Amino acid sequence: MGAYILRRLLINIPVLFGITILVFGFLLLAPGDPVSAYIKPELGDNPALREALRKELGLDQPPPIRYMRWLGMVLQGDLGYRAVGGQRVNEVIGYALRNSMVLMGTALTIGCLVGIPLGIISALRQYSRLDFALTALAFFGISTPSFLLGLGGLYVFGLRLGLVPIGGMTTPSQPFSMIDFLHHLLLPASILGLAYIAILMRYTRSAMLDVIHNTYVTTARAKGLRERTVVVAHAFRNALIPILTVIGLALPDMIGGAVITETIFTWPGMGSLFVEGVAGRDYPLIQGISLFVAMTVLLANLLTDIAYSLADPRVRYN
């Protein structure tokens, strides 16, 4: 396992290098002038100022030289400064990252704690009324757009019933309180958690149906083992591989954030930060977020492969 992890890490180095080229190249081909983000609208179109800024930022250099300068900064852990506001990109991403991980982590936890047990129950009671009801709920969660759920939740629970705040992480002009923070977290995390519940429920049901009729499950029942032991220790463990795959694919979402939901609920996470960067042509911020999310995808794939071997002893990496 140690040799496999080391080999995967070494393979990821050229992959990550290729990702830096793509990120830099796509932004290089983007329409518009990056200098426009640094010039305030009230200054108007000043060619001399524009040219001075271009020279100061190194944008007058050929693309290969600009790429090598940016890559050298990245290797030192420096993502530069925002075009809008001038803050360090590292600090801005760090603040938004904590917020997104709290929101997306809570949603994924809700999805795992609710969706996986419901998927097991649905598989054990195949074609029953409960199975049909849970299937309908899962299809509703998968097919309903997140923006519709978000706006509907705000209208019903925020405006009409007044049960939850309609936006933000905390109540303005009040000192921080954990109860107030959880109150603001409840609705957006539940909206996102509904999608995870639906997806995990369907995958768990399908995976369980593939194993519950196998010979080893029948043998375990014939030995007189308790039904809970048969389901959890024998059936569910062998059905974990596709479930772990879904969870592994969801891990980058914890870093990248949820663009639509964070925008609707004005949650200052990575998703809303990325939208802000695109709207303001903040190229250093866009590059930093894109690179950070790409690294997370590579790490999530590695962690998922490791989880495979822990969940199923038959999986071996040589």
TORLUMLO-122738 format. One record per residue (C-alpha): x, y, z; chain; residue in three letters. Coordinates in Angstrom, 2 decimals. Example, Ala and Ser with C-alpha at 12.3 -4.5 7.8 and 13.67 -1.06 7.14 Angstrom:
! TORLUMLO-122738
      east     north        up   chaine   residu
     12.30     -4.50      7.80        A      ala
     13.67     -1.06      7.14        A      ser
//
This chain:
! TORLUMLO-122738
      east     north        up   chaine   residu
      0.00      0.00      0.00        A      met
      2.82      2.41      0.86        A      gly
      4.47      1.84     -2.52        A      ala
      1.14      2.36     -4.27        A      tyr
      0.49      5.66     -2.49        A      ile
      4.01      6.88     -3.29        A      leu
      3.60      5.87     -6.95        A      arg
      0.26      7.68     -7.18        A      arg
      1.75     10.82     -5.64        A      leu
      4.61     10.75     -8.14        A      leu
      2.18     10.25    -11.03        A      ile
      0.10     13.21     -9.82        A      asn
      3.08     15.57    -10.14        A      ile
      3.06     15.70    -13.99        A      pro
     -0.75     15.69    -13.92        A      val
     -0.74     18.72    -11.65        A      leu
      1.86     20.37    -13.88        A      phe
     -0.46     19.84    -16.85        A      gly
     -3.35     21.34    -14.88        A      ile
     -1.34     24.51    -14.22        A      thr
     -0.74     24.85    -17.97        A      ile
     -4.46     24.43    -18.71        A      leu
     -5.53     26.91    -16.02        A      val
     -3.05     29.52    -17.22        A      phe
     -3.81     28.85    -20.89        A      gly
     -7.59     29.08    -20.57        A      phe
     -7.38     32.39    -18.72        A      leu
     -4.91     33.63    -21.31        A      leu
     -7.49     32.92    -24.02        A      leu
    -10.34     34.53    -22.07        A      ala
    -11.83     37.66    -23.70        A      pro
    -11.15     41.06    -22.22        A      gly
     -8.11     42.78    -20.78        A      asp
     -6.96     41.70    -17.28        A      pro
     -5.75     45.25    -16.61        A      val
     -9.38     46.46    -16.67        A      ser
     -9.95     44.85    -13.26        A      ala
     -7.22     47.03    -11.72        A      tyr
     -8.55     50.36    -13.06        A      ile
    -11.41     52.04    -11.24        A      lys
    -14.33     53.04    -13.48        A      pro
    -14.16     56.69    -12.41        A      glu
    -10.64     56.97    -13.87        A      leu
    -11.98     56.30    -17.35        A      gly
     -9.97     54.83    -20.20        A      asp
     -6.43     56.12    -19.66        A      asn
     -4.03     54.48    -22.14        A      pro
     -0.93     55.66    -20.27        A      ala
     -2.19     54.26    -16.96        A      leu
     -3.23     51.02    -18.65        A      arg
      0.22     50.59    -20.21        A      glu
      1.97     51.38    -16.91        A      ala
     -0.11     48.80    -15.07        A      leu
      0.50     46.25    -17.79        A      arg
      4.25     46.73    -17.40        A      lys
      4.10     46.69    -13.59        A      glu
      2.10     43.44    -13.57        A      leu
      4.38     41.81    -16.11        A      gly
      1.60     41.46    -18.67        A      leu
      3.84     42.94    -21.34        A      asp
      6.01     39.80    -21.18        A      gln
      5.52     36.78    -23.48        A      pro
      3.09     34.12    -22.15        A      pro
      5.80     31.50    -21.43        A      pro
      7.70     33.92    -19.20        A      ile
      4.49     34.97    -17.43        A      arg
      3.62     31.30    -16.87        A      tyr
      7.03     30.47    -15.40        A      met
      6.81     33.45    -13.05        A      arg
      3.34     32.39    -11.89        A      trp
      4.42     28.75    -11.51        A      leu
      7.42     29.80     -9.45        A      gly
      5.12     31.73     -7.10        A      met
      2.75     28.75     -6.84        A      val
      5.62     26.40     -5.92        A      leu
      6.45     28.79     -3.07        A      gln
      2.83     28.74     -1.89        A      gly
      2.14     32.28     -3.09        A      asp
     -0.98     32.72     -5.25        A      leu
     -0.50     36.45     -5.60        A      gly
     -2.88     39.31     -4.85        A      tyr
     -6.46     39.94     -5.91        A      arg
     -7.06     42.38     -8.73        A      ala
    -10.15     43.66     -6.88        A      val
     -9.30     44.77     -3.35        A      gly
     -5.64     43.78     -3.31        A      gly
     -5.93     41.10     -0.61        A      gln
     -3.67     38.08     -0.69        A      arg
     -5.35     35.27     -2.63        A      val
     -4.14     32.72     -0.05        A      asn
     -5.94     34.53      2.78        A      glu
     -9.15     35.07      0.81        A      val
     -9.30     31.41     -0.25        A      ile
     -8.50     30.27      3.29        A      gly
    -11.45     32.22      4.73        A      tyr
    -13.87     31.04      2.04        A      ala
    -12.56     27.47      2.29        A      leu
    -13.46     27.20      5.99        A      arg
    -16.98     28.41      5.27        A      asn
    -17.51     26.02      2.35        A      ser
    -16.15     23.04      4.28        A      met
    -18.56     23.72      7.13        A      val
    -21.54     24.03      4.78        A      leu
    -20.68     21.20      2.39        A      met
    -19.34     18.95      5.15        A      gly
    -22.58     19.32      7.09        A      thr
    -24.61     18.60      3.95        A      ala
    -22.55     15.51      3.11        A      leu
    -22.84     14.26      6.70        A      thr
    -26.62     14.65      6.51        A      ile
    -26.61     12.78      3.21        A      gly
    -24.57      9.88      4.62        A      cys
    -26.47      9.58      7.91        A      leu
    -29.88      9.66      6.22        A      val
    -29.37      8.48      2.65        A      gly
    -27.34      5.31      3.31        A      ile
    -29.73      3.83      5.95        A      pro
    -32.74      4.67      3.77        A      leu
    -31.04      2.98      0.82        A      gly
    -30.47     -0.17      2.88        A      ile
    -34.10     -0.21      4.04        A      ile
    -35.31      0.35      0.50        A      ser
    -33.25     -2.61     -0.76        A      ala
    -34.38     -4.93      2.03        A      leu
    -38.03     -4.08      1.30        A      arg
    -37.79     -4.14     -2.47        A      gln
    -41.03     -3.34     -4.36        A      tyr
    -42.89     -2.53     -1.16        A      ser
    -44.86      0.68     -0.65        A      arg
    -42.00      2.03      1.45        A      leu
    -39.57      1.26     -1.37        A      asp
    -41.74      3.09     -3.90        A      phe
    -42.13      6.07     -1.57        A      ala
    -38.37      6.31     -0.94        A      leu
    -37.69      5.95     -4.67        A      thr
    -40.09      8.80     -5.42        A      ala
    -38.35     10.93     -2.76        A      leu
    -34.96     10.14     -4.28        A      ala
    -36.11     11.05     -7.80        A      phe
    -37.53     14.30     -6.44        A      phe
    -34.21     15.20     -4.80        A      gly
    -32.17     14.30     -7.89        A      ile
    -34.36     15.99    -10.48        A      ser
    -35.20     19.22     -8.65        A      thr
    -32.70     22.04     -9.42        A      pro
    -30.83     23.37     -6.42        A      ser
    -31.80     26.97     -7.20        A      phe
    -35.49     26.01     -7.11        A      leu
    -35.11     24.26     -3.76        A      leu
    -33.09     27.17     -2.40        A      gly
    -35.55     29.86     -3.47        A      leu
    -38.51     27.74     -2.37        A      gly
    -36.94     27.10      1.02        A      gly
    -36.21     30.80      1.49        A      leu
    -39.77     31.75      0.60        A      tyr
    -41.52     29.13      2.74        A      val
    -39.28     28.79      5.79        A      phe
    -37.65     32.23      5.74        A      gly
    -40.25     34.72      4.52        A      leu
    -43.60     33.04      5.13        A      arg
    -42.93     31.10      8.34        A      leu
    -39.94     33.06      9.64        A      gly
    -38.30     29.92     11.03        A      leu
    -34.81     30.53      9.62        A      val
    -32.76     33.56      8.51        A      pro
    -32.86     34.39      4.81        A      ile
    -29.12     34.74      4.28        A      gly
    -25.63     35.17      5.66        A      gly
    -23.68     33.19      8.25        A      met
    -24.52     35.26     11.32        A      thr
    -26.90     38.02     12.32        A      thr
    -25.35     41.44     11.55        A      pro
    -24.52     43.81     14.41        A      ser
    -24.65     40.95     16.94        A      gln
    -21.74     39.13     18.60        A      pro
    -20.93     35.67     17.28        A      phe
    -23.03     32.90     18.77        A      ser
    -22.86     29.20     17.92        A      met
    -26.64     28.90     18.16        A      ile
    -27.08     31.82     15.76        A      asp
    -24.51     30.31     13.39        A      phe
    -26.25     26.91     13.40        A      leu
    -29.56     28.70     12.84        A      his
    -28.15     30.27      9.65        A      his
    -26.53     26.96      8.61        A      leu
    -29.70     24.87      8.97        A      leu
    -31.54     25.73      5.74        A      leu
    -28.67     25.81      3.18        A      pro
    -27.15     22.62      4.62        A      ala
    -30.56     20.90      4.49        A      ser
    -31.11     22.00      0.86        A      ile
    -27.72     20.62     -0.18        A      leu
    -28.14     17.55      2.05        A      gly
    -31.36     16.61      0.25        A      leu
    -29.42     16.11     -2.99        A      ala
    -26.82     13.95     -1.22        A      tyr
    -29.58     11.93      0.47        A      ile
    -31.21     11.21     -2.89        A      ala
    -27.98     10.20     -4.63        A      ile
    -26.64      8.05     -1.78        A      leu
    -30.03      6.40     -1.30        A      met
    -30.19      5.27     -4.94        A      arg
    -26.59      4.04     -5.05        A      tyr
    -26.92      2.24     -1.72        A      thr
    -30.13      0.54     -2.80        A      arg
    -28.60     -0.60     -6.08        A      ser
    -25.40     -1.82     -4.41        A      ala
    -27.30     -3.70     -1.71        A      met
    -29.55     -5.42     -4.27        A      leu
    -26.42     -6.70     -6.01        A      asp
    -25.21     -8.50     -2.89        A      val
    -28.13     -9.45     -0.64        A      ile
    -29.06    -12.44     -2.81        A      his
    -25.51    -13.78     -3.06        A      asn
    -24.56    -17.16     -1.63        A      thr
    -22.46    -15.84      1.26        A      tyr
    -25.40    -13.77      2.54        A      val
    -27.70    -16.82      2.38        A      thr
    -25.04    -18.88      4.17        A      thr
    -24.74    -16.27      6.91        A      ala
    -28.49    -16.41      7.48        A      arg
    -28.40    -20.22      7.48        A      ala
    -25.82    -20.12     10.27        A      lys
    -28.38    -18.40     12.46        A      gly
    -26.70    -15.00     12.58        A      leu
    -28.81    -12.02     13.54        A      arg
    -30.32    -10.13     10.64        A      glu
    -28.49     -6.95     11.64        A      arg
    -25.16     -8.79     11.54        A      thr
    -25.98    -10.31      8.16        A      val
    -26.96     -6.95      6.67        A      val
    -24.17     -4.82      8.15        A      val
    -21.20     -7.18      8.36        A      ala
    -21.79     -9.33      5.29        A      his
    -24.00     -7.47      2.80        A      ala
    -23.32     -3.78      3.42        A      phe
    -19.54     -4.08      3.62        A      arg
    -19.43     -5.78      0.22        A      asn
    -21.68     -3.06     -1.20        A      ala
    -19.43     -0.22      0.01        A      leu
    -17.32      0.21     -3.15        A      ile
    -19.88      2.16     -5.25        A      pro
    -20.96      4.12     -2.17        A      ile
    -17.38      5.14     -1.43        A      leu
    -17.03      6.20     -5.06        A      thr
    -19.98      8.58     -4.71        A      val
    -18.61     10.00     -1.46        A      ile
    -15.18     10.39     -3.05        A      gly
    -16.68     12.32     -5.95        A      leu
    -18.44     14.58     -3.43        A      ala
    -15.22     15.48     -1.57        A      leu
    -14.12     18.13     -4.11        A      pro
    -17.52     19.78     -3.62        A      asp
    -16.50     20.46     -0.02        A      met
    -13.60     22.53     -1.35        A      ile
    -15.19     24.01     -4.45        A      gly
    -18.39     24.93     -2.65        A      gly
    -21.89     25.15     -4.09        A      ala
    -22.06     28.12     -6.45        A      val
    -25.85     28.39     -6.70        A      ile
    -26.72     27.67     -3.08        A      thr
    -24.00     29.91     -1.66        A      glu
    -25.10     32.73     -3.94        A      thr
    -28.77     32.37     -2.99        A      ile
    -28.06     32.28      0.74        A      phe
    -25.19     34.83      0.54        A      thr
    -22.90     32.28      2.17        A      trp
    -19.29     33.54      1.83        A      pro
    -17.79     30.28      0.56        A      gly
    -15.65     29.18     -2.35        A      met
    -18.57     28.99     -4.78        A      gly
    -19.72     32.56     -4.27        A      ser
    -16.08     33.71     -4.20        A      leu
    -15.49     32.13     -7.61        A      phe
    -18.57     33.89     -9.03        A      val
    -17.28     37.16     -7.61        A      glu
    -13.89     36.57     -9.22        A      gly
    -15.39     35.80    -12.63        A      val
    -17.70     38.83    -12.49        A      ala
    -14.78     41.11    -11.64        A      gly
    -12.27     39.49    -14.04        A      arg
    -10.09     38.80    -11.02        A      asp
     -7.63     36.52    -12.80        A      tyr
     -5.28     35.79     -9.84        A      pro
     -8.28     34.71     -7.75        A      leu
     -9.71     32.53    -10.54        A      ile
     -6.34     30.88    -11.09        A      gln
     -5.90     30.22     -7.37        A      gly
     -9.34     28.69     -6.89        A      ile
     -9.09     26.55    -10.05        A      ser
     -5.69     25.20     -9.05        A      leu
     -6.80     24.51     -5.49        A      phe
     -9.91     22.60     -6.60        A      val
     -7.87     20.57     -9.11        A      ala
     -5.45     19.52     -6.37        A      met
     -8.41     18.49     -4.22        A      thr
     -9.78     16.27     -7.00        A      val
     -6.45     14.45     -7.26        A      leu
     -6.29     14.00     -3.49        A      leu
     -9.91     12.82     -3.31        A      ala
     -9.24     10.15     -5.94        A      asn
     -6.26      8.89     -3.95        A      leu
     -8.22      8.80     -0.68        A      leu
    -11.05      6.93     -2.42        A      thr
     -8.66      4.25     -3.70        A      asp
     -7.24      3.84     -0.20        A      ile
    -10.74      3.54      1.23        A      ala
    -11.46      0.74     -1.28        A      tyr
     -8.74     -1.43      0.21        A      ser
     -9.86     -0.72      3.77        A      leu
    -13.51     -1.55      3.01        A      ala
    -12.89     -4.65      0.88        A      asp
     -9.93     -6.92      1.78        A      pro
    -10.06     -8.38     -1.75        A      arg
     -8.81     -5.08     -3.16        A      val
     -5.04     -5.12     -3.30        A      arg
     -2.66     -2.62     -4.85        A      tyr
      0.65     -4.06     -5.97        A      asn
//
